[in-house]
Amino acid sequence: KEKHTIYIISASASVWVAPWAQSRGLNLLATELAVETSSEKITGKIDGKNCYGPEKVKRLRTLEDLSKYNDIYAYGDSLGDNEMLAIANHAFYRCF
């Protein structure tokens, strides 16, 4: 409602997070799985780097100039979210 830019940033595989994110109109940064080009089968390997820890912030910064935002909210629930929470001025951590 507020016209905020929202990203789901996850170490989970994009192939299973993307349908949920897209159905809600959210941007997604996630771990990409390698696909064999000839058969289009997932190889079980990661394509590039795992979107975990510092990689989450690195990917976000390639898309957004964070200095243009007065407020950055981040929500996390794992150790892999620490770096992302550190760049937010409104950080929320939920431990299960």
The first five atom37 places (N, CA, C, CB, O) and aatype in JSON, in Angstrom:
{
  "aatype": [11, 6, 11, 8, 16, 9, 18, 9, 9, 15, 0, 15, 0, 15, 19, 17, 19, 0, 14, 17, 0, 5, 15, 1, 7, 10, 2, 10, 10, 0, 16, 6, 10, 0, 19, 6, 16, 15, 15, 6, 11, 9, 16, 7, 11, 9, 3, 7, 11, 2, 4, 18, 7, 14, 6, 11, 19, 11, 1, 10, 1, 16, 10, 6, 3, 10, 15, 11, 18, 2, 3, 9, 18, 0, 18, 7, 3, 15, 10, 7, 3, 2, 6, 12, 10, 0, 9, 0, 2, 8, 0, 13, 18, 1, 4, 13],
  "atom_mask": [
    [1, 1, 1, 1, 1],
    [1, 1, 1, 1, 1],
    [1, 1, 1, 1, 1],
    [1, 1, 1, 1, 1],
    [1, 1, 1, 1, 1],
    [1, 1, 1, 1, 1],
    [1, 1, 1, 1, 1],
    [1, 1, 1, 1, 1],
    [1, 1, 1, 1, 1],
    [1, 1, 1, 1, 1],
    [1, 1, 1, 1, 1],
    [1, 1, 1, 1, 1],
    [1, 1, 1, 1, 1],
    [1, 1, 1, 1, 1],
    [1, 1, 1, 1, 1],
    [1, 1, 1, 1, 1],
    [1, 1, 1, 1, 1],
    [1, 1, 1, 1, 1],
    [1, 1, 1, 1, 1],
    [1, 1, 1, 1, 1],
    [1, 1, 1, 1, 1],
    [1, 1, 1, 1, 1],
    [1, 1, 1, 1, 1],
    [1, 1, 1, 1, 1],
    [1, 1, 1, 0, 1],
    [1, 1, 1, 1, 1],
    [1, 1, 1, 1, 1],
    [1, 1, 1, 1, 1],
    [1, 1, 1, 1, 1],
    [1, 1, 1, 1, 1],
    [1, 1, 1, 1, 1],
    [1, 1, 1, 1, 1],
    [1, 1, 1, 1, 1],
    [1, 1, 1, 1, 1],
    [1, 1, 1, 1, 1],
    [1, 1, 1, 1, 1],
    [1, 1, 1, 1, 1],
    [1, 1, 1, 1, 1],
    [1, 1, 1, 1, 1],
    [1, 1, 1, 1, 1],
    [1, 1, 1, 1, 1],
    [1, 1, 1, 1, 1],
    [1, 1, 1, 1, 1],
    [1, 1, 1, 0, 1],
    [1, 1, 1, 1, 1],
    [1, 1, 1, 1, 1],
    [1, 1, 1, 1, 1],
    [1, 1, 1, 0, 1],
    [1, 1, 1, 1, 1],
    [1, 1, 1, 1, 1],
    [1, 1, 1, 1, 1],
    [1, 1, 1, 1, 1],
    [1, 1, 1, 0, 1],
    [1, 1, 1, 1, 1],
    [1, 1, 1, 1, 1],
    [1, 1, 1, 1, 1],
    [1, 1, 1, 1, 1],
    [1, 1, 1, 1, 1],
    [1, 1, 1, 1, 1],
    [1, 1, 1, 1, 1],
    [1, 1, 1, 1, 1],
    [1, 1, 1, 1, 1],
    [1, 1, 1, 1, 1],
    [1, 1, 1, 1, 1],
    [1, 1, 1, 1, 1],
    [1, 1, 1, 1, 1],
    [1, 1, 1, 1, 1],
    [1, 1, 1, 1, 1],
    [1, 1, 1, 1, 1],
    [1, 1, 1, 1, 1],
    [1, 1, 1, 1, 1],
    [1, 1, 1, 1, 1],
    [1, 1, 1, 1, 1],
    [1, 1, 1, 1, 1],
    [1, 1, 1, 1, 1],
    [1, 1, 1, 0, 1],
    [1, 1, 1, 1, 1],
    [1, 1, 1, 1, 1],
    [1, 1, 1, 1, 1],
    [1, 1, 1, 0, 1],
    [1, 1, 1, 1, 1],
    [1, 1, 1, 1, 1],
    [1, 1, 1, 1, 1],
    [1, 1, 1, 1, 1],
    [1, 1, 1, 1, 1],
    [1, 1, 1, 1, 1],
    [1, 1, 1, 1, 1],
    [1, 1, 1, 1, 1],
    [1, 1, 1, 1, 1],
    [1, 1, 1, 1, 1],
    [1, 1, 1, 1, 1],
    [1, 1, 1, 1, 1],
    [1, 1, 1, 1, 1],
    [1, 1, 1, 1, 1],
    [1, 1, 1, 1, 1],
    [1, 1, 1, 1, 1]
  ],
  "atom_positions": [
    [[0.82, -1.2, 0.0], [0.0, 0.0, 0.0], [0.86, 1.26, 0.0], [-0.93, 0.0, 1.2], [0.48, 2.28, -0.58]],
    [[2.01, 1.18, 0.64], [2.89, 2.34, 0.81], [3.85, 2.52, -0.36], [3.67, 2.21, 2.1], [4.66, 3.45, -0.35]],
    [[3.79, 1.65, -1.36], [4.69, 1.7, -2.52], [6.14, 1.44, -2.13], [4.58, 3.05, -3.21], [7.05, 1.99, -2.74]],
    [[6.36, 0.61, -1.12], [7.71, 0.25, -0.71], [8.31, -0.74, -1.71], [7.71, -0.36, 0.71], [7.59, -1.5, -2.35]],
    [[9.61, -0.7, -1.83], [10.33, -1.7, -2.62], [10.62, -2.86, -1.68], [11.65, -1.12, -3.26], [11.26, -2.68, -0.65]],
    [[10.15, -4.05, -2.04], [10.3, -5.21, -1.16], [11.08, -6.31, -1.88], [8.91, -5.73, -0.69], [10.78, -6.66, -3.02]],
    [[12.07, -6.83, -1.18], [12.84, -7.97, -1.68], [12.73, -9.13, -0.7], [14.32, -7.58, -1.89], [12.84, -8.94, 0.51]],
    [[12.52, -10.3, -1.23], [12.71, -11.53, -0.48], [14.14, -11.95, -0.82], [11.62, -12.67, -0.85], [14.46, -12.16, -1.99]],
    [[14.98, -12.07, 0.19], [16.38, -12.44, -0.05], [16.63, -13.73, 0.72], [17.38, -11.3, 0.4], [16.59, -13.75, 1.95]],
    [[16.89, -14.8, -0.02], [16.91, -16.12, 0.6], [18.04, -16.99, 0.07], [15.59, -16.81, 0.37], [18.4, -16.93, -1.11]],
    [[18.6, -17.8, 0.95], [19.57, -18.81, 0.54], [18.86, -20.02, -0.09], [20.43, -19.26, 1.73], [19.51, -20.89, -0.67]],
    [[17.56, -20.07, 0.04], [16.79, -21.16, -0.57], [16.85, -21.06, -2.08], [15.32, -21.13, -0.08], [17.14, -20.0, -2.64]],
    [[16.58, -22.16, -2.74], [16.61, -22.21, -4.2], [15.49, -21.36, -4.79], [16.5, -23.66, -4.7], [14.34, -21.44, -4.36]],
    [[15.85, -20.55, -5.76], [14.87, -19.66, -6.38], [13.72, -20.43, -7.04], [15.55, -18.77, -7.41], [12.6, -19.93, -7.1]],
    [[14.0, -21.63, -7.53], [12.96, -22.38, -8.25], [11.73, -22.68, -7.39], [13.53, -23.66, -8.78], [10.63, -22.85, -7.91]],
    [[11.92, -22.77, -6.08], [10.74, -23.03, -5.27], [10.25, -21.81, -4.52], [11.03, -24.14, -4.29], [9.11, -21.8, -4.05]],
    [[11.07, -20.76, -4.38], [10.62, -19.53, -3.73], [9.97, -18.58, -4.74], [11.8, -18.82, -3.04], [9.06, -17.83, -4.39]],
    [[10.41, -18.62, -5.98], [9.94, -17.68, -7.01], [8.43, -17.69, -7.22], [10.61, -17.98, -8.31], [7.83, -16.62, -7.28]],
    [[7.78, -18.85, -7.32], [6.33, -18.8, -7.54], [5.58, -18.04, -6.44], [5.78, -20.21, -7.64], [4.65, -17.29, -6.71]],
    [[6.0, -18.25, -5.2], [5.37, -17.55, -4.08], [5.63, -16.05, -4.16], [5.89, -18.1, -2.73], [4.71, -15.25, -4.01]],
    [[6.89, -15.66, -4.39], [7.25, -14.24, -4.46], [6.54, -13.56, -5.63], [8.78, -14.09, -4.61], [6.02, -12.45, -5.48]],
    [[6.52, -14.21, -6.78], [5.87, -13.63, -7.96], [4.38, -13.46, -7.75], [6.13, -14.49, -9.18], [3.79, -12.48, -8.21]],
    [[3.76, -14.41, -7.08], [2.31, -14.32, -6.86], [1.94, -13.13, -5.98], [1.79, -15.61, -6.23], [0.78, -12.71, -5.95]],
    [[2.91, -12.61, -5.26], [2.69, -11.46, -4.38], [3.33, -10.17, -4.91], [3.23, -11.76, -3.01], [3.29, -9.14, -4.24]],
    [[3.91, -10.25, -6.11], [4.52, -9.08, -6.72], [5.79, -8.62, -6.02], [0.0, 0.0, 0.0], [6.1, -7.42, -6.01]],
    [[6.55, -9.56, -5.43], [7.76, -9.23, -4.68], [9.01, -9.55, -5.49], [7.79, -9.97, -3.35], [9.03, -10.51, -6.27]],
    [[10.04, -8.76, -5.3], [11.34, -9.03, -5.91], [12.02, -10.17, -5.15], [12.24, -7.75, -5.9], [11.83, -10.32, -3.95]],
    [[12.79, -10.96, -5.87], [13.45, -12.1, -5.25], [14.93, -12.14, -5.58], [12.79, -13.4, -5.68], [15.33, -11.99, -6.74]],
    [[15.73, -12.33, -4.56], [17.15, -12.65, -4.69], [17.34, -13.95, -3.94], [18.1, -11.49, -4.14], [17.08, -14.01, -2.74]],
    [[17.78, -14.99, -4.63], [17.9, -16.31, -4.0], [19.01, -17.1, -4.66], [16.56, -17.08, -4.09], [19.57, -16.69, -5.68]],
    [[19.31, -18.23, -4.09], [20.32, -19.11, -4.64], [19.8, -19.73, -5.94], [20.71, -20.22, -3.62], [18.67, -20.2, -6.01]],
    [[20.65, -19.7, -6.95], [20.27, -20.27, -8.25], [20.88, -21.66, -8.38], [20.74, -19.35, -9.42], [22.03, -21.88, -8.01]],
    [[20.12, -22.57, -8.91], [20.61, -23.92, -9.14], [21.12, -24.06, -10.57], [19.5, -24.96, -8.87], [20.55, -23.5, -11.5]],
    [[22.2, -24.81, -10.72], [22.77, -25.05, -12.05], [21.86, -25.97, -12.84], [24.19, -25.65, -11.94], [21.3, -26.93, -12.32]],
    [[21.73, -25.65, -14.12], [20.89, -26.43, -15.02], [21.75, -26.88, -16.2], [19.66, -25.6, -15.51], [22.47, -26.08, -16.8]],
    [[21.67, -28.17, -16.51], [22.39, -28.7, -17.67], [21.68, -28.2, -18.93], [22.44, -30.28, -17.64], [20.5, -28.48, -19.13]],
    [[22.39, -27.47, -19.77], [21.76, -26.81, -20.9], [21.15, -27.78, -21.91], [22.76, -25.92, -21.6], [20.09, -27.5, -22.47]],
    [[21.79, -28.9, -22.16], [21.28, -29.82, -23.18], [19.98, -30.5, -22.76], [22.33, -30.86, -23.49], [19.11, -30.73, -23.6]],
    [[19.86, -30.83, -21.48], [18.66, -31.54, -21.02], [17.72, -30.68, -20.19], [19.07, -32.75, -20.21], [16.59, -31.08, -19.89]],
    [[18.18, -29.49, -19.81], [17.43, -28.57, -18.95], [17.09, -29.19, -17.59], [16.15, -28.15, -19.65], [16.09, -28.84, -16.96]],
    [[17.94, -30.13, -17.14], [17.76, -30.76, -15.84], [18.62, -30.06, -14.8], [18.11, -32.26, -15.9], [19.74, -29.64, -15.08]],
    [[18.08, -29.94, -13.6], [18.83, -29.36, -12.5], [19.94, -30.34, -12.11], [17.9, -29.04, -11.28], [19.69, -31.53, -11.94]],
    [[21.16, -29.83, -11.97], [22.3, -30.7, -11.71], [22.49, -31.04, -10.24], [23.54, -30.05, -12.23], [23.17, -32.02, -9.91]],
    [[21.9, -30.26, -9.36], [22.12, -30.45, -7.93], [23.23, -29.56, -7.4], [0.0, 0.0, 0.0], [23.54, -29.58, -6.2]],
    [[23.84, -28.78, -8.3], [24.89, -27.84, -7.9], [24.33, -26.42, -7.92], [26.12, -27.96, -8.85], [23.28, -26.15, -8.5]],
    [[25.05, -25.52, -7.26], [24.66, -24.12, -7.23], [25.3, -23.39, -8.41], [25.06, -23.46, -5.89], [26.47, -23.6, -8.71]],
    [[24.54, -22.54, -9.06], [25.04, -21.7, -10.14], [25.43, -20.36, -9.52], [23.97, -21.52, -11.28], [24.56, -19.58, -9.14]],
    [[26.72, -20.09, -9.43], [27.2, -18.87, -8.77], [27.4, -19.13, -7.3], [0.0, 0.0, 0.0], [27.81, -20.22, -6.89]],
    [[27.11, -18.11, -6.49], [27.31, -18.22, -5.05], [25.98, -18.44, -4.34], [28.0, -16.97, -4.5], [24.92, -18.01, -4.8]],
    [[26.07, -19.11, -3.2], [24.91, -19.28, -2.34], [24.5, -17.91, -1.82], [25.21, -20.27, -1.16], [25.36, -17.14, -1.37]],
    [[23.23, -17.59, -1.89], [22.73, -16.29, -1.42], [22.57, -16.35, 0.1], [21.36, -15.91, -2.12], [21.47, -16.46, 0.63]],
    [[23.7, -16.3, 0.78], [23.76, -16.49, 2.24], [24.73, -15.47, 2.83], [24.2, -17.94, 2.6], [25.76, -15.17, 2.23]],
    [[24.4, -14.95, 3.99], [25.31, -14.06, 4.71], [25.65, -12.82, 3.9], [0.0, 0.0, 0.0], [24.75, -12.12, 3.44]],
    [[26.94, -12.53, 3.73], [27.35, -11.31, 3.02], [26.88, -11.27, 1.56], [28.86, -11.17, 3.06], [26.73, -10.19, 0.98]],
    [[26.64, -12.43, 0.98], [26.18, -12.48, -0.41], [24.8, -11.84, -0.56], [26.14, -13.93, -0.92], [24.49, -11.28, -1.61]],
    [[23.97, -11.92, 0.48], [22.65, -11.28, 0.43], [22.78, -9.78, 0.24], [21.85, -11.58, 1.72], [22.1, -9.19, -0.6]],
    [[23.66, -9.16, 1.02], [23.87, -7.71, 0.94], [24.52, -7.34, -0.39], [24.74, -7.22, 2.12], [24.15, -6.35, -1.01]],
    [[25.48, -8.12, -0.82], [26.17, -7.86, -2.09], [25.18, -7.82, -3.25], [27.26, -8.92, -2.35], [25.21, -6.91, -4.07]],
    [[24.3, -8.81, -3.3], [23.32, -8.85, -4.39], [22.33, -7.69, -4.32], [22.56, -10.17, -4.36], [21.98, -7.11, -5.35]],
    [[21.9, -7.36, -3.13], [20.97, -6.25, -2.99], [21.63, -4.95, -3.46], [20.51, -6.11, -1.52], [20.99, -4.15, -4.14]],
    [[22.89, -4.75, -3.1], [23.59, -3.52, -3.48], [23.85, -3.43, -4.98], [24.91, -3.43, -2.74], [24.04, -2.33, -5.5]],
    [[23.85, -4.55, -5.68], [24.0, -4.49, -7.14], [22.73, -3.96, -7.8], [24.35, -5.88, -7.71], [22.77, -3.47, -8.93]],
    [[21.61, -4.05, -7.1], [20.33, -3.6, -7.66], [19.84, -2.28, -7.09], [19.3, -4.64, -7.43], [19.1, -1.55, -7.76]],
    [[20.22, -1.96, -5.89], [19.7, -0.78, -5.2], [20.82, 0.07, -4.6], [18.72, -1.2, -4.1], [21.78, -0.45, -4.04]],
    [[20.67, 1.38, -4.73], [21.53, 2.32, -4.03], [20.88, 2.55, -2.67], [21.72, 3.68, -4.83], [19.95, 3.33, -2.55]],
    [[21.37, 1.87, -1.67], [20.73, 1.9, -0.35], [20.78, 3.27, 0.3], [21.39, 0.9, 0.57], [19.99, 3.55, 1.2]],
    [[21.68, 4.13, -0.14], [21.78, 5.47, 0.44], [20.57, 6.34, 0.09], [23.07, 6.16, -0.03], [20.35, 7.36, 0.74]],
    [[19.81, 5.95, -0.9], [18.64, 6.76, -1.28], [17.41, 6.46, -0.4], [18.29, 6.51, -2.74], [16.37, 7.1, -0.54]],
    [[17.55, 5.49, 0.49], [16.43, 5.11, 1.36], [16.65, 5.68, 2.77], [16.28, 3.57, 1.43], [17.72, 5.51, 3.35]],
    [[15.63, 6.35, 3.29], [15.68, 6.84, 4.66], [15.53, 5.7, 5.66], [14.6, 7.89, 4.9], [16.17, 5.7, 6.72]],
    [[14.71, 4.75, 5.33], [14.43, 3.62, 6.21], [14.62, 2.31, 5.47], [13.01, 3.71, 6.8], [14.12, 2.13, 4.36]],
    [[15.34, 1.41, 6.1], [15.5, 0.05, 5.57], [15.07, -0.9, 6.67], [16.98, -0.24, 5.11], [15.61, -0.89, 7.78]],
    [[14.09, -1.72, 6.34], [13.59, -2.74, 7.26], [14.13, -4.08, 6.82], [12.03, -2.75, 7.32], [14.17, -4.37, 5.62]],
    [[14.56, -4.89, 7.76], [15.02, -6.24, 7.44], [14.49, -7.19, 8.49], [16.57, -6.3, 7.37], [14.45, -6.88, 9.68]],
    [[14.1, -8.35, 8.02], [13.55, -9.39, 8.89], [14.36, -10.65, 8.64], [12.02, -9.63, 8.63], [14.56, -11.04, 7.49]],
    [[14.82, -11.28, 9.7], [15.63, -12.48, 9.55], [15.3, -13.52, 10.58], [0.0, 0.0, 0.0], [14.69, -13.24, 11.62]],
    [[15.71, -14.75, 10.27], [15.46, -15.84, 11.22], [16.6, -16.86, 11.25], [14.17, -16.54, 10.86], [16.43, -17.97, 11.76]],
    [[17.75, -16.49, 10.69], [18.89, -17.41, 10.72], [20.19, -16.63, 10.8], [18.88, -18.33, 9.47], [20.22, -15.42, 10.59]],
    [[21.27, -17.33, 11.09], [22.6, -16.7, 11.15], [22.99, -16.1, 9.8], [23.65, -17.71, 11.59], [23.78, -15.15, 9.75]],
    [[22.46, -16.63, 8.73], [22.74, -16.11, 7.4], [22.12, -14.76, 7.13], [0.0, 0.0, 0.0], [22.36, -14.17, 6.07]],
    [[21.34, -14.25, 8.06], [20.69, -12.95, 7.9], [21.43, -11.83, 8.63], [19.28, -13.02, 8.4], [21.04, -10.67, 8.51]],
    [[22.47, -12.15, 9.38], [23.16, -11.15, 10.2], [23.65, -9.94, 9.42], [24.32, -11.79, 10.9], [23.44, -8.81, 9.85]],
    [[24.3, -10.15, 8.29], [24.82, -9.05, 7.5], [23.7, -8.18, 6.94], [25.69, -9.59, 6.36], [23.82, -6.96, 6.87]],
    [[22.62, -8.81, 6.54], [21.48, -8.06, 6.02], [20.83, -7.24, 7.13], [20.45, -9.02, 5.39], [20.44, -6.09, 6.91]],
    [[20.7, -7.82, 8.3], [20.13, -7.09, 9.43], [21.01, -5.91, 9.83], [19.93, -8.04, 10.62], [20.51, -4.89, 10.29]],
    [[22.32, -6.05, 9.64], [23.26, -5.0, 10.03], [23.14, -3.74, 9.17], [24.67, -5.53, 9.97], [23.5, -2.66, 9.62]],
    [[22.66, -3.86, 7.94], [22.54, -2.69, 7.07], [21.2, -1.97, 7.26], [22.7, -3.1, 5.62], [21.01, -0.88, 6.71]],
    [[20.3, -2.55, 8.01], [18.97, -1.97, 8.22], [18.96, -1.08, 9.45], [17.92, -3.08, 8.36], [19.65, -1.34, 10.44]],
    [[18.16, -0.03, 9.39], [17.97, 0.77, 10.6], [16.72, 0.32, 11.36], [17.86, 2.25, 10.24], [16.41, 0.86, 12.42]],
    [[16.02, -0.66, 10.81], [14.9, -1.32, 11.5], [15.09, -2.82, 11.27], [13.47, -0.8, 10.96], [14.61, -3.37, 10.27]],
    [[15.77, -3.47, 12.18], [16.1, -4.9, 12.02], [15.3, -5.73, 13.01], [17.62, -5.14, 12.21], [15.2, -5.39, 14.19]],
    [[14.73, -6.81, 12.5], [13.92, -7.69, 13.33], [14.41, -9.13, 13.15], [12.42, -7.56, 12.96], [14.43, -9.64, 12.03]],
    [[14.79, -9.76, 14.21], [15.31, -11.13, 14.17], [14.37, -12.03, 14.96], [16.76, -11.21, 14.74], [14.03, -11.75, 16.11]],
    [[13.96, -13.11, 14.33], [13.09, -14.08, 14.99], [13.85, -15.4, 15.1], [11.75, -14.26, 14.2], [14.22, -16.01, 14.1]],
    [[14.07, -15.81, 16.3], [14.75, -17.07, 16.54], [13.71, -18.14, 16.86], [15.78, -16.94, 17.7], [12.83, -17.94, 17.7]],
    [[13.81, -19.25, 16.19], [12.84, -20.34, 16.41], [13.29, -21.23, 17.53], [12.64, -21.16, 15.13], [12.61, -22.2, 17.86]]
  ]
}
